[in-house]
Amino acid sequence: MSQLINVNDKVYEELTTLKKIQKGSYSEVIQQLLDSKKSASPKFDFKLILENAKLRGEKYKGKREVIDHDAIVYGVSREGS
């Protein structure tokens, strides 16, 4: 199935140049550009997530809740505190 898209002249010229270099179609060129964009996206890992959480925690100005872990272990409700 083919669809018509509108692009400005500069984009069309760049796509045409890439098409001539690769000796392929516009669809192949666009697909390759989209695939390269996916692989260039940043990868998130737990180390980065923890660093960001610590930074947010340092900037937090609200009320801090103190958790009594012993009370939780022995089944005492925290709702009354």
PyMOL Python script that loads the backbone (N, CA, C, O; Angstrom):
from pymol import cmd

cmd.read_pdbstr("""\
ATOM      1  N   MET A   1       0.848  -1.166   0.000  1.00  0.00           N
ATOM      2  CA  MET A   1       0.000   0.000   0.000  1.00  0.00           C
ATOM      3  C   MET A   1       0.896   1.231   0.000  1.00  0.00           C
ATOM      4  O   MET A   1       1.898   1.280   0.714  1.00  0.00           O
ATOM      5  N   SER A   2       0.541   2.193  -0.780  1.00  0.00           N
ATOM      6  CA  SER A   2       1.335   3.413  -0.800  1.00  0.00           C
ATOM      7  C   SER A   2       0.498   4.572  -0.298  1.00  0.00           C
ATOM      8  O   SER A   2      -0.709   4.637  -0.531  1.00  0.00           O
ATOM      9  N   GLN A   3       1.150   5.473   0.386  1.00  0.00           N
ATOM     10  CA  GLN A   3       0.517   6.675   0.915  1.00  0.00           C
ATOM     11  C   GLN A   3       1.336   7.867   0.454  1.00  0.00           C
ATOM     12  O   GLN A   3       2.540   7.758   0.223  1.00  0.00           O
ATOM     13  N   LEU A   4       0.689   8.970   0.326  1.00  0.00           N
ATOM     14  CA  LEU A   4       1.348  10.195  -0.084  1.00  0.00           C
ATOM     15  C   LEU A   4       1.658  11.031   1.151  1.00  0.00           C
ATOM     16  O   LEU A   4       0.789  11.239   1.998  1.00  0.00           O
ATOM     17  N   ILE A   5       2.903  11.512   1.253  1.00  0.00           N
ATOM     18  CA  ILE A   5       3.278  12.396   2.357  1.00  0.00           C
ATOM     19  C   ILE A   5       3.834  13.686   1.783  1.00  0.00           C
ATOM     20  O   ILE A   5       4.354  13.706   0.667  1.00  0.00           O
ATOM     21  N   ASN A   6       3.725  14.740   2.533  1.00  0.00           N
ATOM     22  CA  ASN A   6       4.270  16.032   2.124  1.00  0.00           C
ATOM     23  C   ASN A   6       5.483  16.347   2.982  1.00  0.00           C
ATOM     24  O   ASN A   6       5.423  16.284   4.210  1.00  0.00           O
ATOM     25  N   VAL A   7       6.583  16.687   2.323  1.00  0.00           N
ATOM     26  CA  VAL A   7       7.794  17.107   3.024  1.00  0.00           C
ATOM     27  C   VAL A   7       8.297  18.380   2.351  1.00  0.00           C
ATOM     28  O   VAL A   7       7.999  18.649   1.188  1.00  0.00           O
ATOM     29  N   ASN A   8       9.059  19.148   3.104  1.00  0.00           N
ATOM     30  CA  ASN A   8       9.575  20.376   2.501  1.00  0.00           C
ATOM     31  C   ASN A   8      10.706  20.038   1.529  1.00  0.00           C
ATOM     32  O   ASN A   8      11.181  18.903   1.489  1.00  0.00           O
ATOM     33  N   ASP A   9      11.126  21.017   0.760  1.00  0.00           N
ATOM     34  CA  ASP A   9      12.106  20.800  -0.308  1.00  0.00           C
ATOM     35  C   ASP A   9      13.453  20.309   0.217  1.00  0.00           C
ATOM     36  O   ASP A   9      14.092  19.456  -0.398  1.00  0.00           O
ATOM     37  N   LYS A  10      13.879  20.852   1.356  1.00  0.00           N
ATOM     38  CA  LYS A  10      15.177  20.468   1.907  1.00  0.00           C
ATOM     39  C   LYS A  10      15.179  18.986   2.294  1.00  0.00           C
ATOM     40  O   LYS A  10      16.140  18.272   2.008  1.00  0.00           O
ATOM     41  N   VAL A  11      14.112  18.526   2.940  1.00  0.00           N
ATOM     42  CA  VAL A  11      14.007  17.122   3.339  1.00  0.00           C
ATOM     43  C   VAL A  11      13.956  16.236   2.102  1.00  0.00           C
ATOM     44  O   VAL A  11      14.592  15.183   2.066  1.00  0.00           O
ATOM     45  N   TYR A  12      13.206  16.654   1.091  1.00  0.00           N
ATOM     46  CA  TYR A  12      13.105  15.881  -0.143  1.00  0.00           C
ATOM     47  C   TYR A  12      14.472  15.734  -0.810  1.00  0.00           C
ATOM     48  O   TYR A  12      14.815  14.654  -1.290  1.00  0.00           O
ATOM     49  N   GLU A  13      15.248  16.807  -0.842  1.00  0.00           N
ATOM     50  CA  GLU A  13      16.581  16.759  -1.448  1.00  0.00           C
ATOM     51  C   GLU A  13      17.490  15.793  -0.686  1.00  0.00           C
ATOM     52  O   GLU A  13      18.232  15.025  -1.298  1.00  0.00           O
ATOM     53  N   GLU A  14      17.433  15.832   0.647  1.00  0.00           N
ATOM     54  CA  GLU A  14      18.264  14.923   1.441  1.00  0.00           C
ATOM     55  C   GLU A  14      17.839  13.472   1.250  1.00  0.00           C
ATOM     56  O   GLU A  14      18.690  12.590   1.134  1.00  0.00           O
ATOM     57  N   LEU A  15      16.526  13.214   1.216  1.00  0.00           N
ATOM     58  CA  LEU A  15      16.047  11.857   0.975  1.00  0.00           C
ATOM     59  C   LEU A  15      16.465  11.365  -0.409  1.00  0.00           C
ATOM     60  O   LEU A  15      16.851  10.207  -0.571  1.00  0.00           O
ATOM     61  N   THR A  16      16.389  12.243  -1.399  1.00  0.00           N
ATOM     62  CA  THR A  16      16.786  11.866  -2.757  1.00  0.00           C
ATOM     63  C   THR A  16      18.274  11.557  -2.812  1.00  0.00           C
ATOM     64  O   THR A  16      18.683  10.608  -3.480  1.00  0.00           O
ATOM     65  N   THR A  17      19.078  12.336  -2.127  1.00  0.00           N
ATOM     66  CA  THR A  17      20.517  12.080  -2.087  1.00  0.00           C
ATOM     67  C   THR A  17      20.811  10.726  -1.439  1.00  0.00           C
ATOM     68  O   THR A  17      21.603   9.944  -1.965  1.00  0.00           O
ATOM     69  N   LEU A  18      20.174  10.450  -0.298  1.00  0.00           N
ATOM     70  CA  LEU A  18      20.368   9.162   0.368  1.00  0.00           C
ATOM     71  C   LEU A  18      19.867   8.010  -0.502  1.00  0.00           C
ATOM     72  O   LEU A  18      20.469   6.937  -0.519  1.00  0.00           O
ATOM     73  N   LYS A  19      18.779   8.230  -1.217  1.00  0.00           N
ATOM     74  CA  LYS A  19      18.221   7.202  -2.097  1.00  0.00           C
ATOM     75  C   LYS A  19      19.204   6.869  -3.212  1.00  0.00           C
ATOM     76  O   LYS A  19      19.394   5.700  -3.549  1.00  0.00           O
ATOM     77  N   LYS A  20      19.823   7.890  -3.780  1.00  0.00           N
ATOM     78  CA  LYS A  20      20.788   7.654  -4.867  1.00  0.00           C
ATOM     79  C   LYS A  20      22.045   6.962  -4.358  1.00  0.00           C
ATOM     80  O   LYS A  20      22.609   6.114  -5.050  1.00  0.00           O
ATOM     81  N   ILE A  21      22.487   7.314  -3.156  1.00  0.00           N
ATOM     82  CA  ILE A  21      23.682   6.694  -2.579  1.00  0.00           C
ATOM     83  C   ILE A  21      23.435   5.221  -2.303  1.00  0.00           C
ATOM     84  O   ILE A  21      24.284   4.380  -2.598  1.00  0.00           O
ATOM     85  N   GLN A  22      22.280   4.905  -1.739  1.00  0.00           N
ATOM     86  CA  GLN A  22      21.971   3.525  -1.357  1.00  0.00           C
ATOM     87  C   GLN A  22      21.387   2.715  -2.508  1.00  0.00           C
ATOM     88  O   GLN A  22      21.250   1.496  -2.406  1.00  0.00           O
ATOM     89  N   LYS A  23      21.043   3.387  -3.598  1.00  0.00           N
ATOM     90  CA  LYS A  23      20.431   2.733  -4.758  1.00  0.00           C
ATOM     91  C   LYS A  23      19.209   1.926  -4.344  1.00  0.00           C
ATOM     92  O   LYS A  23      19.064   0.759  -4.709  1.00  0.00           O
ATOM     93  N   GLY A  24      18.336   2.564  -3.577  1.00  0.00           N
ATOM     94  CA  GLY A  24      17.120   1.925  -3.100  1.00  0.00           C
ATOM     95  C   GLY A  24      15.933   2.825  -3.327  1.00  0.00           C
ATOM     96  O   GLY A  24      15.979   3.752  -4.136  1.00  0.00           O
ATOM     97  N   SER A  25      14.879   2.546  -2.611  1.00  0.00           N
ATOM     98  CA  SER A  25      13.665   3.351  -2.728  1.00  0.00           C
ATOM     99  C   SER A  25      13.570   4.325  -1.554  1.00  0.00           C
ATOM    100  O   SER A  25      14.317   4.241  -0.580  1.00  0.00           O
ATOM    101  N   TYR A  26      12.630   5.242  -1.687  1.00  0.00           N
ATOM    102  CA  TYR A  26      12.409   6.192  -0.599  1.00  0.00           C
ATOM    103  C   TYR A  26      11.952   5.451   0.664  1.00  0.00           C
ATOM    104  O   TYR A  26      12.351   5.804   1.774  1.00  0.00           O
ATOM    105  N   SER A  27      11.131   4.444   0.491  1.00  0.00           N
ATOM    106  CA  SER A  27      10.646   3.673   1.641  1.00  0.00           C
ATOM    107  C   SER A  27      11.796   3.021   2.396  1.00  0.00           C
ATOM    108  O   SER A  27      11.819   3.036   3.626  1.00  0.00           O
ATOM    109  N   GLU A  28      12.749   2.451   1.666  1.00  0.00           N
ATOM    110  CA  GLU A  28      13.897   1.811   2.313  1.00  0.00           C
ATOM    111  C   GLU A  28      14.737   2.833   3.064  1.00  0.00           C
ATOM    112  O   GLU A  28      15.209   2.564   4.169  1.00  0.00           O
ATOM    113  N   VAL A  29      14.923   3.997   2.472  1.00  0.00           N
ATOM    114  CA  VAL A  29      15.719   5.049   3.114  1.00  0.00           C
ATOM    115  C   VAL A  29      15.039   5.519   4.393  1.00  0.00           C
ATOM    116  O   VAL A  29      15.685   5.660   5.431  1.00  0.00           O
ATOM    117  N   ILE A  30      13.743   5.760   4.316  1.00  0.00           N
ATOM    118  CA  ILE A  30      13.007   6.227   5.492  1.00  0.00           C
ATOM    119  C   ILE A  30      12.993   5.161   6.575  1.00  0.00           C
ATOM    120  O   ILE A  30      13.148   5.477   7.755  1.00  0.00           O
ATOM    121  N   GLN A  31      12.808   3.891   6.187  1.00  0.00           N
ATOM    122  CA  GLN A  31      12.806   2.795   7.157  1.00  0.00           C
ATOM    123  C   GLN A  31      14.158   2.695   7.861  1.00  0.00           C
ATOM    124  O   GLN A  31      14.212   2.492   9.074  1.00  0.00           O
ATOM    125  N   GLN A  32      15.235   2.834   7.116  1.00  0.00           N
ATOM    126  CA  GLN A  32      16.570   2.780   7.706  1.00  0.00           C
ATOM    127  C   GLN A  32      16.783   3.943   8.682  1.00  0.00           C
ATOM    128  O   GLN A  32      17.379   3.751   9.742  1.00  0.00           O
ATOM    129  N   LEU A  33      16.311   5.129   8.345  1.00  0.00           N
ATOM    130  CA  LEU A  33      16.435   6.279   9.238  1.00  0.00           C
ATOM    131  C   LEU A  33      15.637   6.068  10.518  1.00  0.00           C
ATOM    132  O   LEU A  33      16.101   6.412  11.605  1.00  0.00           O
ATOM    133  N   LEU A  34      14.443   5.504  10.394  1.00  0.00           N
ATOM    134  CA  LEU A  34      13.627   5.234  11.580  1.00  0.00           C
ATOM    135  C   LEU A  34      14.261   4.164  12.453  1.00  0.00           C
ATOM    136  O   LEU A  34      14.239   4.280  13.678  1.00  0.00           O
ATOM    137  N   ASP A  35      14.823   3.128  11.851  1.00  0.00           N
ATOM    138  CA  ASP A  35      15.482   2.071  12.622  1.00  0.00           C
ATOM    139  C   ASP A  35      16.714   2.597  13.355  1.00  0.00           C
ATOM    140  O   ASP A  35      16.978   2.209  14.493  1.00  0.00           O
ATOM    141  N   SER A  36      17.465   3.480  12.698  1.00  0.00           N
ATOM    142  CA  SER A  36      18.652   4.031  13.359  1.00  0.00           C
ATOM    143  C   SER A  36      18.245   4.935  14.521  1.00  0.00           C
ATOM    144  O   SER A  36      18.971   5.032  15.510  1.00  0.00           O
ATOM    145  N   LYS A  37      17.102   5.590  14.413  1.00  0.00           N
ATOM    146  CA  LYS A  37      16.601   6.439  15.500  1.00  0.00           C
ATOM    147  C   LYS A  37      16.220   5.592  16.713  1.00  0.00           C
ATOM    148  O   LYS A  37      16.460   5.994  17.851  1.00  0.00           O
ATOM    149  N   LYS A  38      15.623   4.417  16.471  1.00  0.00           N
ATOM    150  CA  LYS A  38      15.252   3.531  17.564  1.00  0.00           C
ATOM    151  C   LYS A  38      16.477   3.022  18.303  1.00  0.00           C
ATOM    152  O   LYS A  38      16.472   2.949  19.532  1.00  0.00           O
ATOM    153  N   SER A  39      17.517   2.674  17.577  1.00  0.00           N
ATOM    154  CA  SER A  39      18.701   2.125  18.224  1.00  0.00           C
ATOM    155  C   SER A  39      19.503   3.207  18.948  1.00  0.00           C
ATOM    156  O   SER A  39      20.309   2.892  19.823  1.00  0.00           O
ATOM    157  N   ALA A  40      19.293   4.469  18.597  1.00  0.00           N
ATOM    158  CA  ALA A  40      20.034   5.557  19.232  1.00  0.00           C
ATOM    159  C   ALA A  40      19.365   6.054  20.499  1.00  0.00           C
ATOM    160  O   ALA A  40      19.926   6.900  21.196  1.00  0.00           O
ATOM    161  N   SER A  41      18.171   5.546  20.819  1.00  0.00           N
ATOM    162  CA  SER A  41      17.483   6.009  22.016  1.00  0.00           C
ATOM    163  C   SER A  41      18.241   5.574  23.267  1.00  0.00           C
ATOM    164  O   SER A  41      18.838   4.498  23.289  1.00  0.00           O
ATOM    165  N   PRO A  42      18.220   6.403  24.305  1.00  0.00           N
ATOM    166  CA  PRO A  42      18.974   6.070  25.509  1.00  0.00           C
ATOM    167  C   PRO A  42      18.399   4.851  26.216  1.00  0.00           C
ATOM    168  O   PRO A  42      17.186   4.641  26.229  1.00  0.00           O
ATOM    169  N   LYS A  43      19.271   4.059  26.796  1.00  0.00           N
ATOM    170  CA  LYS A  43      18.855   2.880  27.552  1.00  0.00           C
ATOM    171  C   LYS A  43      18.847   3.243  29.026  1.00  0.00           C
ATOM    172  O   LYS A  43      19.787   3.859  29.528  1.00  0.00           O
ATOM    173  N   PHE A  44      17.790   2.862  29.713  1.00  0.00           N
ATOM    174  CA  PHE A  44      17.676   3.141  31.130  1.00  0.00           C
ATOM    175  C   PHE A  44      18.005   1.881  31.912  1.00  0.00           C
ATOM    176  O   PHE A  44      17.543   0.790  31.577  1.00  0.00           O
ATOM    177  N   ASP A  45      18.790   2.035  32.932  1.00  0.00           N
ATOM    178  CA  ASP A  45      19.098   0.910  33.803  1.00  0.00           C
ATOM    179  C   ASP A  45      18.797   1.317  35.246  1.00  0.00           C
ATOM    180  O   ASP A  45      18.508   2.480  35.528  1.00  0.00           O
ATOM    181  N   PHE A  46      18.869   0.355  36.137  1.00  0.00           N
ATOM    182  CA  PHE A  46      18.510   0.624  37.522  1.00  0.00           C
ATOM    183  C   PHE A  46      19.456   1.629  38.172  1.00  0.00           C
ATOM    184  O   PHE A  46      19.033   2.397  39.037  1.00  0.00           O
ATOM    185  N   LYS A  47      20.710   1.639  37.777  1.00  0.00           N
ATOM    186  CA  LYS A  47      21.659   2.581  38.360  1.00  0.00           C
ATOM    187  C   LYS A  47      21.226   4.025  38.053  1.00  0.00           C
ATOM    188  O   LYS A  47      21.241   4.880  38.939  1.00  0.00           O
ATOM    189  N   LEU A  48      20.848   4.288  36.815  1.00  0.00           N
ATOM    190  CA  LEU A  48      20.406   5.622  36.428  1.00  0.00           C
ATOM    191  C   LEU A  48      19.101   5.992  37.123  1.00  0.00           C
ATOM    192  O   LEU A  48      18.926   7.133  37.550  1.00  0.00           O
ATOM    193  N   ILE A  49      18.190   5.037  37.236  1.00  0.00           N
ATOM    194  CA  ILE A  49      16.912   5.293  37.906  1.00  0.00           C
ATOM    195  C   ILE A  49      17.134   5.626  39.379  1.00  0.00           C
ATOM    196  O   ILE A  49      16.505   6.543  39.908  1.00  0.00           O
ATOM    197  N   LEU A  50      18.025   4.886  40.048  1.00  0.00           N
ATOM    198  CA  LEU A  50      18.305   5.153  41.460  1.00  0.00           C
ATOM    199  C   LEU A  50      18.968   6.513  41.664  1.00  0.00           C
ATOM    200  O   LEU A  50      18.651   7.221  42.619  1.00  0.00           O
ATOM    201  N   GLU A  51      19.889   6.882  40.766  1.00  0.00           N
ATOM    202  CA  GLU A  51      20.525   8.189  40.869  1.00  0.00           C
ATOM    203  C   GLU A  51      19.495   9.308  40.743  1.00  0.00           C
ATOM    204  O   GLU A  51      19.537  10.285  41.491  1.00  0.00           O
ATOM    205  N   ASN A  52      18.571   9.162  39.794  1.00  0.00           N
ATOM    206  CA  ASN A  52      17.527  10.181  39.619  1.00  0.00           C
ATOM    207  C   ASN A  52      16.602  10.232  40.823  1.00  0.00           C
ATOM    208  O   ASN A  52      16.175  11.317  41.219  1.00  0.00           O
ATOM    209  N   ALA A  53      16.280   9.086  41.416  1.00  0.00           N
ATOM    210  CA  ALA A  53      15.415   9.054  42.593  1.00  0.00           C
ATOM    211  C   ALA A  53      16.091   9.727  43.780  1.00  0.00           C
ATOM    212  O   ALA A  53      15.435  10.443  44.536  1.00  0.00           O
ATOM    213  N   LYS A  54      17.387   9.511  43.954  1.00  0.00           N
ATOM    214  CA  LYS A  54      18.119  10.156  45.047  1.00  0.00           C
ATOM    215  C   LYS A  54      18.148  11.672  44.865  1.00  0.00           C
ATOM    216  O   LYS A  54      18.007  12.418  45.834  1.00  0.00           O
ATOM    217  N   LEU A  55      18.330  12.126  43.629  1.00  0.00           N
ATOM    218  CA  LEU A  55      18.317  13.570  43.371  1.00  0.00           C
ATOM    219  C   LEU A  55      16.948  14.174  43.675  1.00  0.00           C
ATOM    220  O   LEU A  55      16.867  15.257  44.255  1.00  0.00           O
ATOM    221  N   ARG A  56      15.871  13.485  43.291  1.00  0.00           N
ATOM    222  CA  ARG A  56      14.535  13.973  43.613  1.00  0.00           C
ATOM    223  C   ARG A  56      14.306  13.983  45.118  1.00  0.00           C
ATOM    224  O   ARG A  56      13.654  14.885  45.644  1.00  0.00           O
ATOM    225  N   GLY A  57      14.845  12.973  45.819  1.00  0.00           N
ATOM    226  CA  GLY A  57      14.690  12.900  47.265  1.00  0.00           C
ATOM    227  C   GLY A  57      15.405  14.030  47.980  1.00  0.00           C
ATOM    228  O   GLY A  57      14.916  14.537  48.990  1.00  0.00           O
ATOM    229  N   GLU A  58      16.558  14.428  47.465  1.00  0.00           N
ATOM    230  CA  GLU A  58      17.302  15.527  48.081  1.00  0.00           C
ATOM    231  C   GLU A  58      16.572  16.855  47.909  1.00  0.00           C
ATOM    232  O   GLU A  58      16.670  17.729  48.770  1.00  0.00           O
ATOM    233  N   LYS A  59      15.851  17.013  46.823  1.00  0.00           N
ATOM    234  CA  LYS A  59      15.148  18.262  46.545  1.00  0.00           C
ATOM    235  C   LYS A  59      13.770  18.317  47.204  1.00  0.00           C
ATOM    236  O   LYS A  59      13.147  19.378  47.223  1.00  0.00           O
ATOM    237  N   TYR A  60      13.284  17.211  47.738  1.00  0.00           N
ATOM    238  CA  TYR A  60      11.935  17.136  48.307  1.00  0.00           C
ATOM    239  C   TYR A  60      11.845  17.965  49.576  1.00  0.00           C
ATOM    240  O   TYR A  60      12.674  17.825  50.475  1.00  0.00           O
ATOM    241  N   LYS A  61      10.840  18.826  49.649  1.00  0.00           N
ATOM    242  CA  LYS A  61      10.692  19.736  50.788  1.00  0.00           C
ATOM    243  C   LYS A  61       9.511  19.370  51.694  1.00  0.00           C
ATOM    244  O   LYS A  61       9.293  20.029  52.711  1.00  0.00           O
ATOM    245  N   GLY A  62       8.758  18.343  51.343  1.00  0.00           N
ATOM    246  CA  GLY A  62       7.558  17.999  52.100  1.00  0.00           C
ATOM    247  C   GLY A  62       7.849  17.229  53.371  1.00  0.00           C
ATOM    248  O   GLY A  62       9.004  17.034  53.748  1.00  0.00           O
ATOM    249  N   LYS A  63       6.765  16.787  54.036  1.00  0.00           N
ATOM    250  CA  LYS A  63       6.873  16.043  55.283  1.00  0.00           C
ATOM    251  C   LYS A  63       7.449  14.658  55.011  1.00  0.00           C
ATOM    252  O   LYS A  63       7.038  13.974  54.074  1.00  0.00           O
ATOM    253  N   ARG A  64       8.400  14.259  55.836  1.00  0.00           N
ATOM    254  CA  ARG A  64       9.013  12.946  55.698  1.00  0.00           C
ATOM    255  C   ARG A  64       8.406  12.002  56.717  1.00  0.00           C
ATOM    256  O   ARG A  64       8.292  12.333  57.897  1.00  0.00           O
ATOM    257  N   GLU A  65       8.025  10.844  56.260  1.00  0.00           N
ATOM    258  CA  GLU A  65       7.401   9.851  57.126  1.00  0.00           C
ATOM    259  C   GLU A  65       8.488   8.915  57.662  1.00  0.00           C
ATOM    260  O   GLU A  65       9.325   8.422  56.907  1.00  0.00           O
ATOM    261  N   VAL A  66       8.462   8.682  58.959  1.00  0.00           N
ATOM    262  CA  VAL A  66       9.391   7.752  59.589  1.00  0.00           C
ATOM    263  C   VAL A  66       8.693   6.407  59.702  1.00  0.00           C
ATOM    264  O   VAL A  66       7.599   6.316  60.259  1.00  0.00           O
ATOM    265  N   ILE A  67       9.312   5.377  59.183  1.00  0.00           N
ATOM    266  CA  ILE A  67       8.704   4.055  59.175  1.00  0.00           C
ATOM    267  C   ILE A  67       9.327   3.216  60.287  1.00  0.00           C
ATOM    268  O   ILE A  67      10.547   3.067  60.355  1.00  0.00           O
ATOM    269  N   ASP A  68       8.488   2.676  61.145  1.00  0.00           N
ATOM    270  CA  ASP A  68       8.934   1.774  62.197  1.00  0.00           C
ATOM    271  C   ASP A  68       8.813   0.346  61.654  1.00  0.00           C
ATOM    272  O   ASP A  68       7.736  -0.250  61.678  1.00  0.00           O
ATOM    273  N   HIS A  69       9.917  -0.183  61.173  1.00  0.00           N
ATOM    274  CA  HIS A  69       9.903  -1.500  60.532  1.00  0.00           C
ATOM    275  C   HIS A  69       9.569  -2.614  61.524  1.00  0.00           C
ATOM    276  O   HIS A  69       8.974  -3.620  61.136  1.00  0.00           O
ATOM    277  N   ASP A  70       9.938  -2.455  62.788  1.00  0.00           N
ATOM    278  CA  ASP A  70       9.599  -3.473  63.784  1.00  0.00           C
ATOM    279  C   ASP A  70       8.090  -3.582  63.954  1.00  0.00           C
ATOM    280  O   ASP A  70       7.556  -4.683  64.085  1.00  0.00           O
ATOM    281  N   ALA A  71       7.401  -2.445  63.952  1.00  0.00           N
ATOM    282  CA  ALA A  71       5.955  -2.466  64.094  1.00  0.00           C
ATOM    283  C   ALA A  71       5.298  -3.138  62.890  1.00  0.00           C
ATOM    284  O   ALA A  71       4.288  -3.827  63.036  1.00  0.00           O
ATOM    285  N   ILE A  72       5.860  -2.943  61.721  1.00  0.00           N
ATOM    286  CA  ILE A  72       5.318  -3.565  60.518  1.00  0.00           C
ATOM    287  C   ILE A  72       5.513  -5.068  60.573  1.00  0.00           C
ATOM    288  O   ILE A  72       4.616  -5.823  60.200  1.00  0.00           O
ATOM    289  N   VAL A  73       6.689  -5.517  61.040  1.00  0.00           N
ATOM    290  CA  VAL A  73       6.982  -6.951  61.118  1.00  0.00           C
ATOM    291  C   VAL A  73       6.015  -7.632  62.051  1.00  0.00           C
ATOM    292  O   VAL A  73       5.575  -8.747  61.772  1.00  0.00           O
ATOM    293  N   TYR A  74       5.671  -6.993  63.149  1.00  0.00           N
ATOM    294  CA  TYR A  74       4.789  -7.609  64.155  1.00  0.00           C
ATOM    295  C   TYR A  74       3.322  -7.349  63.862  1.00  0.00           C
ATOM    296  O   TYR A  74       2.472  -7.688  64.686  1.00  0.00           O
ATOM    297  N   GLY A  75       2.992  -6.760  62.717  1.00  0.00           N
ATOM    298  CA  GLY A  75       1.607  -6.626  62.303  1.00  0.00           C
ATOM    299  C   GLY A  75       0.864  -5.460  62.891  1.00  0.00           C
ATOM    300  O   GLY A  75      -0.367  -5.452  62.869  1.00  0.00           O
ATOM    301  N   VAL A  76       1.562  -4.469  63.419  1.00  0.00           N
ATOM    302  CA  VAL A  76       0.892  -3.289  63.967  1.00  0.00           C
ATOM    303  C   VAL A  76       0.551  -2.360  62.791  1.00  0.00           C
ATOM    304  O   VAL A  76       1.381  -2.104  61.919  1.00  0.00           O
ATOM    305  N   SER A  77      -0.677  -1.873  62.792  1.00  0.00           N
ATOM    306  CA  SER A  77      -1.130  -1.014  61.721  1.00  0.00           C
ATOM    307  C   SER A  77      -0.421   0.320  61.763  1.00  0.00           C
ATOM    308  O   SER A  77      -0.147   0.846  62.842  1.00  0.00           O
ATOM    309  N   ARG A  78      -0.118   0.881  60.588  1.00  0.00           N
ATOM    310  CA  ARG A  78       0.534   2.198  60.480  1.00  0.00           C
ATOM    311  C   ARG A  78      -0.490   3.303  60.298  1.00  0.00           C
ATOM    312  O   ARG A  78      -0.130   4.480  60.308  1.00  0.00           O
ATOM    313  N   GLU A  79      -1.748   2.956  60.133  1.00  0.00           N
ATOM    314  CA  GLU A  79      -2.753   3.965  59.816  1.00  0.00           C
ATOM    315  C   GLU A  79      -2.985   4.952  60.954  1.00  0.00           C
ATOM    316  O   GLU A  79      -3.362   6.097  60.702  1.00  0.00           O
ATOM    317  N   GLY A  80      -2.772   4.544  62.177  1.00  0.00           N
ATOM    318  CA  GLY A  80      -3.003   5.417  63.326  1.00  0.00           C
ATOM    319  C   GLY A  80      -1.869   6.400  63.574  1.00  0.00           C
ATOM    320  O   GLY A  80      -2.026   7.321  64.375  1.00  0.00           O
ATOM    321  N   SER A  81      -0.747   6.234  62.918  1.00  0.00           N
ATOM    322  CA  SER A  81       0.395   7.100  63.195  1.00  0.00           C
ATOM    323  C   SER A  81       0.357   8.376  62.416  1.00  0.00           C
ATOM    324  O   SER A  81       1.256   9.206  62.547  1.00  0.00           O
TER     325      SER A  81
END
""", "prot")
cmd.dss("prot")
cmd.show_as("cartoon", "prot")
cmd.util.cbc("prot")
cmd.orient("prot")
